Amino acid sequence: MAGTTPEKLLERLAKGKPVGAIVLLGTDLYLRDVCRKRVIEAFVPEGSREWAVVRLSAREDGWEQVLQRAATLPMFAPRQVVVVEDAGSLEKLGEERREKILEGLEEYLERPSPLTTLLLEAASLDGRQKFSKLLQEKALVVELTIGGESASALAGQMAKDLGAELDADAAALLVDILNREPARIQIELEKLAAYAGASRRIARADIEALVVAARKSTVWQLADMISTRNRTAAFAFLENLLREGDEPIGIVGALAWMYRKLLEARELPARTPGFQAARQLGMRPEAAEAAVRNAHRIPKKDLLRGLAALAEADSQLKSSNPNPRAFMEFLLARLTSTESSAA
């Protein structure tokens, strides 16, 4: 079966047609929980879930137990759901062990139990390995990501569930700066709903004031400095960010996001209007316009080298404990260097 989105999965479940094997692929806990809950609700009556919903760990319980339980007929229920956590751990097993499990899994997926939905959960899979290819062919793979408009609508519904009202422009800003990650959106909305108090209204200004990640939008100011090689201004800008409490790892992450968007924006004509670029880039019009403007100022090779430098910086920040200010100044020196290949 081909891959699908959470929205398409929910549409399919609403039709009531059983699915033999489903893979929830991704790290977003909110989307994973929502999809798992809907699968269980679709196939197992509420009164039967205590014994017809089984949770196993591929890492701890082993695939033999997983396949044995999947092949067992459910008791006191028309259908069962077998939830398998850490499914991606199979890729880390030794070759002989992995091949034996894959043989058994392939045999099961060829003739799955008609009364079982096997629900596999994995943070990521290596598309080059047999395991991933087998699941793409024999299971319904759901990628736990969500589009911009859907994310805004979801954020609005989350706010309603918390007893608050989220303005449309505030929703668009929130999902943009949080990379459309529902788990992070949910956490920030809980803070915002509490801050809103009796009014229960969450406006754009609230997000700009309270959501720390909102400073990601300021990276476009930094993009202007990098594209014009204005190192002095970039250092002063960095100083302000660090003084206001921004963590280096967050700044690097925001810059990496910006560089990826700049690479996408380079594929658009230099004079593309902001509202048109916004649809292509999945961003707000003003940010999209800045992306297109700066993308054509920086050679593509410099963008690629900058992205590589940011990946290296992210790795170093996570594996060591460098002096934050000196480390970030050195990084900005690389990004603003007139010699794009400078070390």
PLY file of the C-alpha trace (Angstrom):
ply
format ascii 1.0
element vertex 343
property float x
property float y
property float z
element edge 342
property int vertex1
property int vertex2
end_header
0.00 0.00 0.00
1.16 3.56 -0.63
1.98 5.97 2.19
-0.67 8.34 3.48
-1.28 11.23 5.86
-3.03 11.30 9.25
-6.00 13.09 7.63
-6.36 10.37 4.98
-6.06 7.67 7.63
-8.92 9.19 9.62
-11.06 9.41 6.47
-10.38 5.75 5.74
-11.17 4.68 9.30
-14.47 6.57 9.14
-15.57 4.25 6.33
-15.23 1.28 8.69
-13.21 -0.93 6.36
-10.67 -3.09 8.29
-6.95 -2.61 7.67
-4.62 -5.53 8.33
-1.42 -3.59 9.10
-0.78 0.09 9.76
2.56 1.83 10.39
2.69 5.12 12.32
5.97 6.64 11.15
7.38 9.75 12.82
8.28 11.34 16.13
5.29 13.60 16.79
3.70 12.17 19.95
0.45 14.08 19.55
-0.26 12.77 16.05
0.82 9.28 17.06
-1.54 9.28 20.04
-4.43 10.64 17.97
-3.95 8.07 15.19
-3.56 5.18 17.63
-6.67 6.23 19.51
-8.74 6.51 16.32
-7.56 3.09 15.07
-8.61 1.49 18.36
-11.95 3.32 18.37
-12.63 2.25 14.79
-11.99 -1.47 15.27
-12.55 -2.38 18.92
-15.79 -1.67 20.85
-15.21 0.27 24.07
-16.34 -2.58 26.30
-13.85 -4.99 24.72
-10.70 -2.85 24.75
-9.35 -4.21 28.03
-8.57 -7.57 26.41
-8.78 -6.81 22.67
-6.14 -4.06 22.63
-2.65 -5.43 23.21
0.49 -3.30 23.62
3.85 -4.94 22.97
7.42 -3.71 22.51
9.35 -5.10 19.57
12.55 -4.44 21.49
11.53 -6.00 24.82
8.84 -8.59 23.96
10.34 -9.75 20.67
8.82 -10.25 17.23
7.94 -13.87 17.86
5.45 -12.80 20.53
4.19 -9.99 18.30
3.43 -12.32 15.38
2.02 -15.01 17.64
-0.41 -12.59 19.23
-1.36 -11.09 15.85
-2.25 -14.56 14.56
-4.31 -15.41 17.68
-8.08 -14.92 17.42
-9.43 -12.19 19.71
-11.50 -13.21 22.73
-14.91 -11.66 23.44
-14.41 -9.10 20.68
-15.10 -8.98 16.93
-11.58 -7.65 16.24
-8.33 -6.87 18.05
-5.60 -4.24 17.69
-2.01 -5.25 18.44
0.09 -2.13 19.08
3.85 -2.64 18.58
6.18 0.02 19.95
9.84 0.42 18.88
9.22 -1.35 15.57
12.24 0.42 14.08
14.54 -1.48 16.48
14.41 -4.40 14.03
16.82 -2.53 11.74
19.49 -2.57 14.46
19.52 -6.35 14.89
22.23 -8.58 13.47
21.78 -9.67 9.87
20.93 -13.32 10.59
18.43 -12.45 13.33
16.91 -9.66 11.24
16.43 -11.87 8.19
14.70 -14.56 10.24
12.23 -12.04 11.69
11.61 -10.47 8.28
10.83 -13.88 6.85
8.19 -14.47 9.52
6.78 -10.95 9.19
6.56 -11.20 5.41
4.76 -14.53 5.72
2.26 -12.98 8.14
1.66 -9.87 6.01
1.01 -12.04 2.96
-1.90 -13.64 4.83
-2.74 -11.40 7.81
-5.29 -12.49 10.38
-8.68 -11.18 9.20
-9.61 -10.23 12.78
-6.40 -8.36 13.70
-5.08 -4.89 12.96
-1.32 -4.86 13.49
-0.35 -1.30 14.44
3.42 -0.70 14.21
5.00 2.47 15.62
8.44 3.68 14.51
10.24 7.01 14.86
12.03 6.47 11.55
12.89 3.76 9.03
15.73 3.36 6.59
14.07 3.31 3.18
16.99 1.31 1.77
16.41 -1.66 4.05
14.15 -4.62 3.35
12.03 -3.92 6.44
10.96 -0.50 5.20
10.32 -1.76 1.66
8.23 -4.64 3.00
6.05 -2.30 5.05
5.62 0.13 2.15
4.40 -2.77 0.03
2.26 -4.69 2.52
1.07 -2.15 5.11
-0.57 1.27 5.25
2.28 3.64 6.17
1.11 6.86 7.82
3.69 9.66 7.96
3.09 11.69 11.10
3.28 15.13 9.54
0.59 17.65 8.69
0.18 20.42 6.10
0.04 24.15 6.86
-3.72 24.74 6.51
-4.56 21.50 8.29
-2.12 22.41 11.07
-3.79 25.81 11.55
-7.22 24.18 11.75
-5.87 21.61 14.19
-4.35 24.36 16.37
-7.73 26.11 16.44
-9.43 22.91 17.55
-6.78 22.32 20.21
-7.44 25.80 21.57
-11.19 25.13 21.68
-10.56 21.90 23.56
-8.67 23.99 26.12
-11.58 26.43 26.39
-9.85 29.20 24.44
-10.24 30.93 21.08
-7.24 31.19 18.77
-7.25 34.03 16.23
-6.67 32.92 12.63
-3.48 34.96 12.19
-2.23 33.74 15.55
-2.83 30.14 14.48
-0.90 30.67 11.23
2.04 32.20 13.11
2.06 29.48 15.77
2.15 26.55 13.34
4.77 28.30 11.21
7.24 28.92 14.01
6.71 25.42 15.47
7.26 23.70 12.11
3.69 22.31 12.12
4.56 19.88 14.93
1.29 19.20 16.80
2.97 17.95 19.99
4.83 21.26 20.38
1.75 23.24 19.36
-0.27 21.51 22.08
2.32 22.34 24.76
2.48 26.01 23.78
-1.31 26.32 23.57
-1.66 25.04 27.11
0.61 27.89 28.27
-1.20 30.43 26.10
-4.66 29.35 27.29
-3.56 29.79 30.90
-2.10 33.21 30.06
-5.29 34.33 28.30
-7.19 34.14 31.57
-10.83 35.17 31.63
-10.84 36.54 28.08
-9.89 33.06 26.73
-8.75 34.77 23.51
-5.27 34.07 22.14
-4.03 36.76 19.76
-0.91 37.06 17.62
0.64 39.45 20.15
0.33 36.77 22.86
2.31 34.32 20.75
4.99 36.86 19.91
5.33 37.70 23.62
5.19 34.22 25.14
6.27 31.53 22.71
10.02 31.34 22.92
10.21 29.70 19.50
8.53 32.78 18.06
11.97 34.32 17.83
12.48 31.98 14.92
10.70 34.60 12.83
13.54 36.98 13.61
16.01 34.80 11.71
14.87 36.61 8.57
16.45 39.74 10.02
19.61 37.70 10.43
19.23 36.44 6.85
19.55 40.02 5.61
22.81 40.39 7.55
24.20 37.08 6.29
23.26 37.75 2.67
24.97 41.17 2.76
27.96 39.79 4.77
27.27 42.31 7.54
29.19 40.51 10.26
29.17 43.40 12.76
25.37 43.63 12.68
25.07 39.84 12.89
27.26 39.75 16.01
25.19 42.49 17.64
21.99 40.62 16.75
23.41 37.42 18.26
24.34 39.33 21.42
20.72 40.43 21.84
19.38 36.91 21.31
21.72 35.43 23.91
20.97 38.25 26.36
17.23 37.60 26.00
17.74 33.96 26.93
17.79 32.18 23.58
19.73 28.93 23.71
22.44 28.34 21.08
20.87 25.01 20.06
17.58 26.80 19.36
19.29 29.52 17.32
21.14 26.92 15.26
17.90 25.02 14.67
16.14 28.18 13.51
19.03 29.04 11.19
19.01 25.53 9.71
15.27 25.87 9.06
15.93 29.24 7.42
18.66 27.82 5.17
16.38 24.99 4.02
13.69 27.53 3.18
16.23 29.66 1.31
17.17 26.66 -0.82
13.49 26.07 -1.60
13.01 29.78 -2.35
15.89 29.76 -4.86
13.70 27.58 -7.10
11.19 30.44 -7.39
11.61 33.50 -9.66
13.40 36.37 -7.92
10.38 38.68 -8.08
7.73 36.19 -6.90
5.15 38.09 -4.78
4.97 37.16 -1.12
1.46 35.70 -1.28
2.44 33.38 -4.15
5.69 32.33 -2.49
3.78 31.65 0.72
1.77 28.88 -0.95
4.90 27.30 -2.41
6.99 27.51 0.74
4.30 26.87 3.37
5.09 30.15 5.14
3.46 33.46 5.98
3.59 35.98 3.06
5.98 38.43 4.72
8.42 35.64 5.67
8.12 34.07 2.20
8.90 37.41 0.56
12.02 37.76 2.73
13.03 34.22 1.85
12.83 34.84 -1.90
14.64 38.17 -1.59
17.57 36.73 0.35
17.71 33.40 -1.48
18.78 35.09 -4.70
21.46 37.12 -2.94
23.33 34.05 -1.68
24.91 31.58 -4.13
23.48 28.09 -3.90
26.89 26.62 -3.05
27.10 28.99 -0.06
23.66 27.91 1.13
24.66 24.26 0.92
27.92 24.93 2.76
26.07 26.97 5.35
23.59 24.15 5.92
26.49 21.72 6.36
28.13 24.11 8.87
24.87 24.32 10.83
24.52 20.53 10.90
28.08 20.32 12.23
27.31 23.00 14.84
24.17 21.16 15.96
26.19 17.98 16.43
28.91 19.76 18.40
26.42 21.50 20.68
24.76 18.18 21.49
27.97 16.23 22.03
30.15 18.76 23.85
29.84 21.86 26.00
31.51 24.73 24.11
31.55 28.34 25.26
28.14 29.49 23.88
29.12 33.00 22.85
32.48 32.11 21.29
30.99 29.10 19.53
28.11 31.08 18.00
30.36 33.98 16.98
32.65 31.55 15.17
29.62 30.03 13.42
28.34 33.44 12.29
31.85 34.30 11.08
31.70 31.24 8.83
28.24 32.10 7.53
29.12 35.74 6.79
32.57 35.04 5.35
33.31 36.56 1.97
35.17 33.32 1.25
32.32 30.81 1.20
34.69 27.91 1.68
36.38 29.44 4.72
36.95 27.07 7.62
0 1
1 2
2 3
3 4
4 5
5 6
6 7
7 8
8 9
9 10
10 11
11 12
12 13
13 14
14 15
15 16
16 17
17 18
18 19
19 20
20 21
21 22
22 23
23 24
24 25
25 26
26 27
27 28
28 29
29 30
30 31
31 32
32 33
33 34
34 35
35 36
36 37
37 38
38 39
39 40
40 41
41 42
42 43
43 44
44 45
45 46
46 47
47 48
48 49
49 50
50 51
51 52
52 53
53 54
54 55
55 56
56 57
57 58
58 59
59 60
60 61
61 62
62 63
63 64
64 65
65 66
66 67
67 68
68 69
69 70
70 71
71 72
72 73
73 74
74 75
75 76
76 77
77 78
78 79
79 80
80 81
81 82
82 83
83 84
84 85
85 86
86 87
87 88
88 89
89 90
90 91
91 92
92 93
93 94
94 95
95 96
96 97
97 98
98 99
99 100
100 101
101 102
102 103
103 104
104 105
105 106
106 107
107 108
108 109
109 110
110 111
111 112
112 113
113 114
114 115
115 116
116 117
117 118
118 119
119 120
120 121
121 122
122 123
123 124
124 125
125 126
126 127
127 128
128 129
129 130
130 131
131 132
132 133
133 134
134 135
135 136
136 137
137 138
138 139
139 140
140 141
141 142
142 143
143 144
144 145
145 146
146 147
147 148
148 149
149 150
150 151
151 152
152 153
153 154
154 155
155 156
156 157
157 158
158 159
159 160
160 161
161 162
162 163
163 164
164 165
165 166
166 167
167 168
168 169
169 170
170 171
171 172
172 173
173 174
174 175
175 176
176 177
177 178
178 179
179 180
180 181
181 182
182 183
183 184
184 185
185 186
186 187
187 188
188 189
189 190
190 191
191 192
192 193
193 194
194 195
195 196
196 197
197 198
198 199
199 200
200 201
201 202
202 203
203 204
204 205
205 206
206 207
207 208
208 209
209 210
210 211
211 212
212 213
213 214
214 215
215 216
216 217
217 218
218 219
219 220
220 221
221 222
222 223
223 224
224 225
225 226
226 227
227 228
228 229
229 230
230 231
231 232
232 233
233 234
234 235
235 236
236 237
237 238
238 239
239 240
240 241
241 242
242 243
243 244
244 245
245 246
246 247
247 248
248 249
249 250
250 251
251 252
252 253
253 254
254 255
255 256
256 257
257 258
258 259
259 260
260 261
261 262
262 263
263 264
264 265
265 266
266 267
267 268
268 269
269 270
270 271
271 272
272 273
273 274
274 275
275 276
276 277
277 278
278 279
279 280
280 281
281 282
282 283
283 284
284 285
285 286
286 287
287 288
288 289
289 290
290 291
291 292
292 293
293 294
294 295
295 296
296 297
297 298
298 299
299 300
300 301
301 302
302 303
303 304
304 305
305 306
306 307
307 308
308 309
309 310
310 311
311 312
312 313
313 314
314 315
315 316
316 317
317 318
318 319
319 320
320 321
321 322
322 323
323 324
324 325
325 326
326 327
327 328
328 329
329 330
330 331
331 332
332 333
333 334
334 335
335 336
336 337
337 338
338 339
339 340
340 341
341 342
